[in-house]
């Protein structure tokens, strides 16, 4: 009976030692999964663990901050990113994450920079429709805000709004050329339009057909 007890004790100790490792691995899987609520819970357990290195805790704080940002908890997300930077000052992703959520927290109605910053934050999260709305508001407040125009064009492209993106491109050229340059550009475009329309009219009037090669 004694050998059986010894084997049972060894098996129990082996299981007990393996359990924390299994729990740790499960927490990391849940922490980095796309279920944001579960990720926050699992990342919190990792952050509170005494077995993790500073670098791992910074990583967990970054992931938890990202999850909180996606769930609309900007204030706590900002706190997570700030704590992560105290543990890891060389991680560019943490800096970017804090920058995105900071622009949301610091938003001020009626301020062009605030709308622009929030638009950038929406763009980074893939919410291009809201980004376009904020860039449009930025340009309403400050029509010469060139970077907002540029980023709105990119957001339109992501959404498949190619005509709107083209319009923003022309407007961007106009900002660079100034009033006189814009008038020259519009005159050239108008002349090209008239020429194209005249050519098509003459083509159909004379019923010109393409020459086919023998």
Protein Blocks (a to p, Z undefined) as FASTA:
>chain_A
ZZmmmmmmmmmmmmmmmmmmmmmmmmmmmmmmcblklmmmmmmmmmmpckbcfklmmmmm
mmmmmmmmmnopamlmmmmmmmmmmmomkbmklmmmmmmmmmmmmpcghiaklmmmmmmm
mmmnopamlmmmmmmmmmmmmmmlmklmmmmmmmmmmnopaklmmmmmmmmmmmmnomml
mmmmmmmmmmmmmmmmmmmmmmmmnopacdddZZ
